[in-house]
Amino acid sequence: MNIPRSPTRVINPDAHIVRQLGRGRFIVMHGPDRGEFFTIDKSPLFLGSGNECQIQLTDPTVSRRHMEIKLSEGGLLLRDLGSTNGSFLKGARFRELELGYGTEIQVGQTQIKYVPDEQAIEVEPGDKERFGALFGRDSNMRRLFSLLEDVAQTDATVLLEGETGTGKELFAEEIHRHSTRKSQPLVVFDCAAVPHELIESALFGHIKGAFTGAIGERRGAFGEADGGTLFLDEIGELHLDLQPTLLRALDKQMVRPVGGDAYRKVNVRVVAATNRDLRSEVSEKRFREDLYYRLAVVRITIPPLRDRLEDVPLLAQNFIKELSRGRTLHARRHDLEQLKQYPWPGNVRELRNLIERVVALSRGEELDFSRKLNESGPSLVATSAAVPFELPFKNAKALMVEAFEREYLTHLLDTHKGNLSAASRAAELDRKHLRELLRKHGLRDPESGA
């Protein structure tokens, strides 16, 4: 008896939490935009053109009993049953293969892909307005808080999606702090900050003498996080040629140091984050589909601050408390309400930066929000009267320089209408350095959308 063909299931792209259900589906491709779905939730199954096969194909180049399919811990175990025209993975014929999510094979003339069944998780907003160091009264945030504690207790790989400045690293930290691994290390690895030629060593370690400059052994991020959690920030920036090695480490929980000839066992829970749309990156062949599914066992989308403006006063008050450094400070309600009128392109990071400057530059107990609110965003009026003379010279200077940098960069991008090349030439700044400054101040990179 043939297993039922299931209709295409479309996950709402606005769903804030999506999880894989632990079972998969074959997509039998009938063209670039059309596929037929077969659910795989029991084994063994047979695939072929014969009537006795549970997955029956109409392709005349497929043998009657072409392949046996069994569920395995790593995905599916496929065994070619001596078919006439063969079974292929990336052009190489195989007899037996363990197939993971996102991998495409060819059977006869038919293309088949194995993908996980996914479910959007929707729950009623809880009563809690915080999860560790995370705050929010918005209903979507309270839904996230209700589910994060359960997600944290598992070892499932988590993919955090969201714009720059939404607090993805803080989410990762709280997932770790609420997990059974909380007494073990949390290692943060920024995939965008390490040069391409060094990233494999930084991730997986190296042995002494592996390359010029390797004067000693290095454990790498996976080794340092052994027993704990590894946070892979900016995972969308990882080069394609390194993605298979990362996939292997995730699947096997084993790494091989650069220059080494043996694999080392590690026990690591991975949380990854990106400000890119990885599904679009997959469709454009800039990110491996099998790695995407391996990372997105649980996919959490963090809403931008402009979609939860009612949270701005709450966040501002918590930042004031955090940054007051023993001082008794308060903000006028009118000022806090005014902050809700701005769309916050830099998200929570931009709000925190503003509050930090206001706290530093205010002398009395009542915070001075001397600023203008226009299309370039809230900014402090940096005058000699605003200099924090009560602070040590080094600290006061750093705060004034930070305020200047952000105001200058905001005006620079506005003047050149987001053209990064023109802006870097006008400011006589190296283009790479300009992008680093934009990221530092939580400003939107016009080229990456970050």
Secondary structure, DSSP 8 states (H G I E B T S, - for coil): ----EE------TT-SEEEEEEEEEEEEEEETTEEEEEEE-SS-EEEESSTT-SEE---TTS-TT-EEEEEETTEEEEEE-S-SS-EEETTEE-SEEEE-TTEEEEETTEEEEEEEEEEE------S--EETTEE--SHHHHHHHHHHHHHHHS---EEEE--TTS-HHHHHHHHHHTSTTTTS-EEEEETTTS-HHHHHHHHH-B-TTSSTT--S-B-HHHHHTTTSEEEEETGGGS-GGGHHHHHHHHHHSEE--BT-SS-EE---EEEEEESS-HHHHHHTTSS-HHHHHHHTTEEEE---GGGGGGGHHHHHHHHHHHHSTT---B--HHHHHHGGGS--TTHHHHHHHHHHHHHHH--SSB----EE-STT--EE---GGG--TTS-HHHHHHHHHHHHHHHHHHHHHHHTTT-HHHHHHHHT--HHHHHHHHHHTT---TTT--
